[in-house]
């Protein structure tokens, strides 16, 4: 999750402070490596399976 991107330091600090109590929970079964191209676009390069995701 991206909360603030390419913003001034004071806005990044405000986003950090504003999200201090934020919590999220989710299952993850794979993590992806992305590469930032010269054209400014993020593209997936490789996936890394994590095995069986825990159930809740």
C-alpha positions in Angstrom: 0.0 0.0 0.0 1.4 3.4 -0.9 0.2 6.2 1.3 2.4 9.0 0.0 4.7 9.1 -3.0 6.9 11.8 -4.4 5.7 14.4 -2.0 7.6 17.0 0.1 9.1 15.8 3.4 6.5 17.7 5.5 3.7 16.0 3.6 5.4 12.6 4.0 5.8 13.3 7.7 2.1 14.2 7.9 1.1 11.0 6.1 3.2 9.0 8.5 1.7 10.6 11.5 -1.8 10.3 10.1 -1.4 6.6 9.6 0.3 5.9 12.9 -2.7 3.9 14.2 -3.6 2.2 10.9 -3.6 -1.6 11.0 -4.3 -4.1 8.2 -4.4 -7.9 8.0 -4.4 -10.0 4.9 -3.1 -13.3 3.7 -0.2 -13.4 1.3 0.8 -16.3 -0.8 3.2 -14.7 -3.1 5.5 -11.6 -3.2 6.5 -9.9 -6.4 9.7 -8.1 -7.4 9.0 -5.0 -9.5 11.4 -3.0 -11.6 11.0 0.7 -12.2 11.6 1.3 -15.9 13.2 4.3 -17.6 9.6 5.2 -18.7 8.5 5.6 -15.1 6.4 2.4 -15.1 6.7 -0.3 -12.5 6.6 -3.8 -14.0 6.6 -7.2 -12.3 9.9 -9.1 -12.8 9.4 -12.2 -10.8 7.0 -13.8 -8.3 8.1 -15.6 -5.2 5.5 -18.1 -3.8 5.4 -18.3 0.0 3.8 -21.7 0.4 0.4 -22.3 2.1 -1.1 -19.0 3.4 -2.4 -19.4 7.0 -6.2 -19.5 7.3 -8.1 -17.5 9.8 
